Amino acid sequence: MIGVIDQNYNVVAKYTYDSWGNLISITDGNGNSILYYFIISVLKCKLKM
C-alpha cells in the first residue's frame, strides 16, 4: 500500500518504503509526518518515536 484516499479522492495518508520494502515514513494529507506507527506481524511490533 502506498497511500489512502477518501471518498473525494483526497490523499489521507502516504506511505514511503526503502528499496527492500521496509516502511520508512508516513505522511498525512497535509504533508505532515506521522511520528507514531505500528508494524504488526507474526514476529514483531515496532513503535517509531
DOBAKE-480752 format. One record per residue (C-alpha): z negated, x negated, y negated; residue in one letter. Coordinates in steps of 0.02 Angstrom, whole numbers. Layout:
REM residues N
rec Z=Z; X=X; Y=Y; resn=a
...
REM end
This chain:
REM residues 49
rec Z=0; X=0; Y=0; resn=m
rec Z=46; X=-70; Y=-171; resn=i
rec Z=-12; X=72; Y=-280; resn=g
rec Z=-71; X=250; Y=-302; resn=v
rec Z=11; X=380; Y=-415; resn=i
rec Z=-48; X=553; Y=-465; resn=d
rec Z=50; X=717; Y=-460; resn=q
rec Z=130; X=675; Y=-628; resn=n
rec Z=190; X=504; Y=-564; resn=y
rec Z=64; X=408; Y=-670; resn=n
rec Z=1; X=247; Y=-593; resn=v
rec Z=-182; X=271; Y=-545; resn=v
rec Z=-207; X=103; Y=-459; resn=a
rec Z=-103; X=-51; Y=-421; resn=k
rec Z=-142; X=-175; Y=-281; resn=y
rec Z=-87; X=-357; Y=-281; resn=t
rec Z=-80; X=-465; Y=-124; resn=y
rec Z=-57; X=-651; Y=-91; resn=d
rec Z=81; X=-722; Y=21; resn=s
rec Z=-25; X=-691; Y=177; resn=w
rec Z=-57; X=-508; Y=137; resn=g
rec Z=-235; X=-529; Y=76; resn=n
rec Z=-286; X=-413; Y=-65; resn=l
rec Z=-316; X=-517; Y=-222; resn=i
rec Z=-333; X=-387; Y=-360; resn=s
rec Z=-339; X=-203; Y=-402; resn=i
rec Z=-298; X=-134; Y=-574; resn=t
rec Z=-314; X=43; Y=-638; resn=d
rec Z=-179; X=143; Y=-727; resn=g
rec Z=-226; X=63; Y=-893; resn=n
rec Z=-210; X=-115; Y=-826; resn=g
rec Z=-398; X=-144; Y=-814; resn=n
rec Z=-460; X=-245; Y=-667; resn=s
rec Z=-565; X=-156; Y=-539; resn=i
rec Z=-709; X=-275; Y=-508; resn=l
rec Z=-787; X=-193; Y=-356; resn=y
rec Z=-691; X=-152; Y=-200; resn=y
rec Z=-720; X=-146; Y=-14; resn=f
rec Z=-608; X=-206; Y=125; resn=i
rec Z=-662; X=-113; Y=280; resn=i
rec Z=-601; X=-163; Y=452; resn=s
rec Z=-674; X=-178; Y=625; resn=v
rec Z=-735; X=-354; Y=590; resn=l
rec Z=-779; X=-366; Y=405; resn=k
rec Z=-836; X=-280; Y=248; resn=c
rec Z=-810; X=-378; Y=87; resn=k
rec Z=-879; X=-349; Y=-88; resn=l
rec Z=-796; X=-442; Y=-232; resn=k
rec Z=-902; X=-458; Y=-386; resn=m
REM end
